[in-house]
Amino acid sequence: MSLLGRLEDLSLTDIVQIVYLSRRTGVLEIVAAVHLHRAHGEWLLIASGVLSVVFGLILVVAPGVGILTLVWIIGGYAVFFGLIMLTLAFRLRARHLRNALGTTG
């Protein structure tokens, strides 16, 4: 499968959907981070939310990027988002285990 092409090959509906979903995901993650206690790693959710919003804004500001560039942007977003979510998951699990054992910290 070739990754060559132009953004014009995608329909406007597809691009708008990607932008809408990334912005909505980012805003919801930031709202969740505000309600999450600081010790649980709220900054990780804020970082992933900001990353989602920035990803959506890049697609709005630079709609003329090629398909290959769009694939790289989506891939980079997925890798960074995944790393942030894994870090948050391990922090929350460690916090849960500490609470289950009755230790504080």
N, C-alpha and C positions, 0 to 999 in steps of 0.2 A: 504494500500500500504506500503510495507516494504522499508526501506531506507538502507537495508543491501546489500552489494555487493562490487565489486572491481572496481577500475578505469579501469581495463582491459576489463570490460564489455562494456565500452563506446568505440566507434570507434575513431580512431586517428583523423578523420575528425572533429568529434564533439569537441574534445579537442582543436584542432588547431583553430577552428572557435571561441570558447570562448576566447582563448588567443588573437586572432587577433582583435576581436571586442572590448575587454576591453582595449587593448593598443591603438587602433585607437580612441576610445571614449576619453580616457585620454589625448592623444596628442591634439585632437581637442578642448577639454575643456581648456587646458592650452593656446592654441593659442587664443581662444575666450577671455580668461581672460586678455591676454596682450592687446587686443584691447578694453577692457571694462574699463571705467573710474574708478579710485580707489574708488570714493565715492559710486559707485554702488555695491561694494562688490567683487572686482576681486579676493580677497584671497579665497573666497568660491569656485569659479570656479577652481582656482589653486589647492585647497585642493581636490576637487572631481576628478580633472584630475590626480593628483598624486595617489589618492586612486585607480583609474581605472588602471593606469600603474602598481602599486604595485600588484594589484590583478592578472593581467596578468603575471607578473614576478613570483609570487608564483606558479602559475600553470606550468610555464616553469621549475622552479628550482626543484619543488617537484612533479613530475608527478606520483609518487607512492602512493599518498595519497588515502585513501579509499573513496568510494562514499559518505559515511556519512560526512566525513570531507569536501569533496568538496561541499556538500549541505550546511554545516555550513558556509563555506567561502563565497559562493554565497549569502546566507541569510544575513550574517553580512555586506557584501559589499552593498547589496540592502538597508538595514536599514540605514547605515551611509550615503550612497549616497542620499537617500531620505531625510534624515534630513538636509543635506547640501543644497540640492536643495530647500527645503521648506524655510530654513532660507534666502537663496538668493532671493527667490520669494517675501517673506514678506518685505525684505529690499528694493527691487526694487519697490514694490507697494507703500510703504511709501514714497519713493523718488518721485514717480510719483504724488502722492497726494499732496505732498508739492509743487511741481512745478506747479500743476494745480491750487492751491490756491494762488500762487504768493509769497509764503514764501521761504526763502533761509535757507540753513543749512545742 
